[in-house]
Every structure is written in structure tokens, then in C-alpha cells.
């Protein structure tokens, strides 16, 4: 397995958050280059089990290095199908789940994937290349209002409407098919000194839409709560506020609105409980050697214990 494929973010903090039992069953829903998975396997004993998900074919190739470990199973699917594929493997309860929601270093470094504005490549942005819809399809077909809405909602771009108008104007001349064509189309709307930040927000919005990332995250979190054993741990590393807000609300309240629901006696109805006091950030030393860690936020939650047929 290539060591430079992807550097796992907050590796030690994630492993500590999982509070691994040697004979437990764990899931890494974002295998990537396998850094987190290898660390989980190192903490497991002979009876432990690890199931890893990743929809990316490149990640599947990376997983081959762990094929010889009988404790490890790789599942080449989107984590929105978590429960169904675990059941296919006879798994109905797990002791912990880890999700690192960031784009891997490898994906950023491969020009033809279109994840980075450093290279001129196809405007793709698909995590799963079996998905028929690319970012180029999106920017060349969505009407201006829809485009502005998704740039504002998913990219949190303050000038989303102007960006959308510029893209529609550019595609009227010729299809916007590459990362550089998209960059050129919006170049007049990139504030001086903040060009890279605004481009990152633009590409984030398109990537989220193309891959249905927020809906997949919601589906995975709800299924994780169903699968976790009492006291089972949920560890999530997110990289932008939209993801982090969903994770925080779900861990605190069991829903995505962040509204605490209580029973007649005032006890919280949530199946989940926050473990970490706020978001854990990467240490300065890690950020110095891995810039991707700068925006990372790690949160730890757990499944509430069940007592007398009700949630404790």
C-alpha cells in the first residue's frame, strides 16, 4: 500500500475516540488509503473484525494490501448502504464506526479526477466513477437559479448568484468541460487575495451535489445509530461547517435539526450522546506537515445504554 496515497488525519485522536475492544467489530466507512483501517487492525486482537467501505475504485486497489488479514473485509460501496451490506456479511451490531469525510490526498493529486484547481483536467468530481453524472454535466445543464442556489447552500459563497451567471454566460459560448475552463469562467468574481478560497468553495459545492454527500452522510449516521451496541462509539472527522453541523446535532440530539426531544419524565429520547466536549482540532505539529488537517474537526459520540427497555 502506497504510503503517500493519503495521510490519515488525526489518527491517534480517532483511535482513542473509538475506545477499541480487542474482540470488537468495527467499521471504517471511508477507507481511502487505509491509514485509519491499519491502525484499527493494529488495536484489534485475533477475534476482532473490521469492515471497510469505500466507493472509489482506487481505494479498492489500495485495500488489496490487507486482503491477507482474515479480520478485514472491504466493501466497495457508498456508506449510505451501510446497514444493507453489513447484513449481507452477517453483521447486525458493531462496537464502533469511523468516518473521515474529506477528499483523499490521492484524489486531489490525480488531475483527471477534477478535485483540484492546481491541474487542468476533466471537470469530474465523482467519488464513484460508476455515477453517470459529472460536475461538467451539472454546470452545463442546471439553470442559473438552481446553480446559484447550490453554490450558496453547499459552497456558502457570498457571491453565488454572480458566479452562477458567469458560468451560464461562459457555457453559452462553449461547454465548460475542464477545471481551468470553470476557473476562467468565474475569474472576475474571485476576490483578490482570496482566489483559492473562493475556488475551493465553488468546487466543494459542485462535489457535494454531484456525489449527494449530505444525504449520504445523514443516511449513514442514522444507520450507525441503529447498528451501534450500547456504549458503541461513533467518530467522525469533517472538513466544512455543513457536515460538522449535521454531525454535531446528530450526536447531541439524535436528529439533524439539533432539537432535544424528551419523554414525559424529561429524559432525552436521543439514542446518541456526545462524548467529546466540542470539536477536536488537529495539533499544530500535524497541520505543519499535513495542511489538509487545518480545517478538520473530529467529534466523538456514543450509543446510549439501554436500561429497563428505555434509553438511559
Secondary structure, DSSP 8 states (H G I E B T S, - for coil): --TTS---TTHHHHHHHHT--TT-EEEES--TTSHHHHHHHHH--TT-EEEEE---HHHHHHHGGGTT-TTEEEE-S-GGGHHHHHHHTT---EEEEEEE-S--HHHHH-GGG---TTS--BS---SSTTSS--HHHHHHHS-HHHHHHHHHHHS--TTHHHHHHHHHHHHHHS---BHHHHHHHTGGGS-TT-HHHHHHHHHHHHHHHHHTHHHHHHHHHHHHHHHEEEEEEEEEEESSHHHHHHHHHHHHHSSSS----B-TTS-B--SEEE-SSS-B---HHHHHH-GGGGG-EEEEEEE--EETTEE-
